[in-house]
Amino acid sequence: RVAIARALVMNPMLLLSDEATSALDPSITGAILDLLAQINRELGVTIVLVTHEMEVVKRLCAEAAFMEGGVVLKSGKIEDLFLSPDPKMREFLGENEILPVEGLNIRIYFPKNLAQTPLITQMARELQINFNIVWGNLESFNGIALGILVINIQANAKEKVCNYLNARGAQWEIIESNPQGEQNG
């Protein structure tokens, strides 16, 4: 807190915070993050936050750059990074999908406009199909709910499900055994 106050005395437009919450207990980490959010909101100071902690990113950041070995692998709005993660980003997010080998696995991304809608229930009812929910994750990123859900369907339902998802503006991809896969959305 003293270091933050000392930096603010200079009335900066930008505040660099390098691992500001490392080695702090959870309650103090929360207080520091609340303070940084307040500084950003009330003083309009842009904060560049360097961290290895995904929870810090989720709680505070509107945009991020994902780096490895000094190289930016991906950058952009938090929502965009979460809704189109590559394998390295999935690893960082802690996503570990265990998928069935039978049928067809579809990963569906739920941006803020779909995260609170009953898309999957409506799809099952309207298309009159059964499917398994294989894996899911709903996260709050800086107050925005975003989600990912993997469903497993019978291969003969592929066209109906994909058309349904496209018609609702959902982002999705078919998870193939190869890393390329078929993508849409």
Residue, then its C-alpha position, 0 to 999 in steps of 0.5 A: r500500500v505504501a508503494i502504491a501511495r508513493a507511486l500515486v504522489m506523482n499523479p501518473m497516467l500509468l501504474l506498473s504493478d509487477e507481482a503486487t500480490s505475490a506472497l500475500d495471504p488471500s485477504i490482503t491480496g483481495a484488499i490490494l486488488d480492490l485498491l487497484a480497481q478503485i484507483n483505476r475507476e476513480l482516478g482513471v489511472t491505467i494499471v499494467l499488472v504483471t502476474h502468474e495468478m489467473e485469479v488476479v487476472k480474472r478479478l481485475c483485468a479488462e485486457a491481457a497479454f499471455m506471454e511465455g519466455g518473453v514472447v506474447l503468445k496472445s493478447g486482447k480483451i479478457e472475453d476474447l482470450f477466454l472464448s478462443p483459447d489455444p492449448k497453452m491458454r487452456e493449460f493456463l486456465g486450468e482446463n482439463e477436458i476428459l472426452p469420450v471417444e464415441g460420438l461427436n464432442i462439441r465445445i460451445y463458448f458462452p460470451k456474456n450475452l449467452a452465459q445466462t441463457p438456457l441455450i442447451t436446454q432449449m436446443a435439446r427440447e427443440l431438436q428432440i435430441n439427447f446428449n451428454i454434458v461432458w465438461g463445463n466451466l463458468e467463470s467471472f472475469n472482471g464481473i462478466a460471466l463467461g462459460i465453456l461447455v463440451i457436449n457429446i452427441q451422436a454423429n448423425a445429429k451433427e448438422k442439426v446441432c451445428n445449424y442450431l448453434n449458428a442460428r443463435g450466434a453461438q461460438w463453437e468448435i468440433i473437437e477432433s483428435n487432431p489439433q486443427g479440428e473443424q471450427n465455426g462461430 
